[in-house]
Amino acid sequence: MDTVEQVLDAKGRDAYSVSPGASVFEALELMAEKNVGALLVLDAGKLVGIFSERDYARKVALEGKVSKAIKVRDIMSSKVLCVELKHTMPQCLALMTDKHLRHLPVWEGGKVLGVISIGDAVGSIISEQEFMLGQLERYISGT
């Protein structure tokens, strides 16, 4: 089973962030530029929340608000669940499924080391299953 550390080593440890005082519009611009679905919200280096496309859709767009007039702090999710490098992808996927999350910051040693997305977790598990199926096919066929 792949661990968070292995997945971050393969995909990179980029974790994009925004300050709580940034406008929602600025956050959306950064998300579009970096092609990510969520940003960590850091205040003086401290993780205080996460801002996602879901936050925008539900708390701004559906309510008819203007993204340039609203601050990230006003709509971010402030209860952030994190994982550590030792966690496995099945553990991450189970947590994401149970808590209806799409992104998990990786937190260890008092700092953010990266972000695991639901796509990372699913992709890792699929790769592992494909590898196992290939091994079983070779075993059965005697090759």
C-alpha positions in Angstrom: 0.0 0.0 0.0 1.3 3.4 -0.9 1.8 5.8 1.9 1.2 9.6 1.8 4.9 10.0 1.7 5.3 7.9 -1.4 2.5 9.7 -3.2 3.9 13.1 -2.4 7.4 11.9 -3.5 5.8 11.0 -6.9 3.5 13.9 -7.4 5.4 16.7 -5.7 4.8 18.5 -2.5 3.3 21.7 -3.8 0.7 23.1 -1.4 -0.8 26.4 -2.5 -2.2 28.7 0.0 -4.0 32.0 0.5 -4.4 34.3 3.5 -7.7 34.5 5.3 -7.9 38.2 4.3 -7.6 37.5 0.6 -10.8 38.0 -1.5 -12.6 34.9 -2.7 -11.9 36.2 -6.2 -8.1 36.3 -5.6 -8.3 32.7 -4.3 -10.3 31.6 -7.3 -7.7 33.2 -9.6 -4.9 31.3 -7.9 -6.8 28.0 -8.0 -7.3 28.5 -11.8 -3.7 29.4 -12.3 -2.4 26.4 -10.4 -5.2 24.1 -11.6 -6.2 23.0 -8.1 -9.5 22.5 -6.4 -8.6 23.8 -3.0 -6.2 26.1 -1.3 -4.8 25.9 2.2 -5.6 29.0 4.3 -2.5 30.1 6.3 -2.3 32.9 8.8 1.3 33.8 9.7 2.3 30.3 8.7 -0.4 28.6 10.8 -3.0 26.4 9.0 -6.4 28.0 9.9 -8.6 26.6 7.2 -9.1 25.3 3.7 -10.9 27.0 0.8 -12.4 24.8 -1.9 -14.5 25.0 -5.1 -17.3 23.5 -3.0 -17.1 26.4 -0.5 -17.3 28.9 -3.3 -20.2 27.1 -5.1 -22.3 26.7 -1.9 -21.5 29.9 0.0 -21.0 32.4 -2.8 -22.4 31.4 -6.1 -25.6 29.8 -4.9 -26.3 32.8 -2.5 -25.8 35.3 -5.3 -22.8 37.0 -3.6 -19.9 38.8 -5.3 -16.6 37.0 -5.0 -14.6 40.3 -5.0 -16.4 41.5 -1.9 -16.1 38.4 0.3 -13.0 37.4 2.2 -11.8 33.8 2.3 -12.1 33.8 6.1 -15.8 34.3 5.7 -16.5 31.1 3.8 -13.5 28.8 4.3 -13.8 25.5 6.1 -12.1 26.1 9.4 -12.2 22.5 10.7 -9.3 20.9 8.8 -8.5 17.3 9.0 -4.9 16.4 8.3 -2.9 13.2 7.6 0.7 12.4 8.2 3.4 10.9 5.9 2.9 7.4 7.4 -0.8 7.2 6.5 -1.8 4.8 3.7 -3.9 5.8 0.7 -6.7 3.4 1.8 -6.7 5.2 5.2 -6.9 8.6 3.4 -9.7 7.5 1.1 -11.7 6.1 4.0 -11.3 9.4 5.9 -12.3 11.4 2.8 -15.3 9.2 2.2 -16.4 9.3 5.8 -16.0 13.0 6.2 -17.1 14.0 2.6 -13.7 15.7 1.9 -11.8 16.0 -1.3 -8.5 17.3 0.0 -6.3 16.4 3.0 -3.4 18.6 4.0 -0.3 16.6 5.1 0.8 17.9 8.4 3.9 16.8 10.3 6.5 18.4 12.5 4.4 21.5 12.9 4.2 22.3 9.2 2.3 21.5 6.0 4.2 19.2 3.7 1.7 18.9 0.9 -1.9 18.0 0.0 -3.5 14.7 -0.9 -6.5 14.9 -3.2 -9.2 12.3 -3.6 -7.8 11.8 -7.1 -4.4 11.0 -5.7 -5.9 8.4 -3.3 -8.1 6.7 -5.9 -5.3 6.7 -8.5 -2.9 5.1 -6.1 -5.4 2.4 -5.1 -6.2 1.7 -8.7 -2.5 1.4 -9.6 -2.0 -1.0 -6.8 -4.9 -3.1 -7.8 -3.8 -3.3 -11.4 -0.4 -4.4 -10.2 -1.9 -7.1 -8.1 -4.1 -8.3 -10.9 -1.1 -8.5 -13.2 0.8 -10.5 -10.7 -2.2 -12.9 -10.2 -2.6 -13.3 -14.0 1.1 -14.2 -14.3 0.9 -16.6 -11.4 -2.2 -18.3 -12.9 -0.8 -18.5 -16.4 2.6 -19.7 -15.1 4.6 -16.9 -16.8 
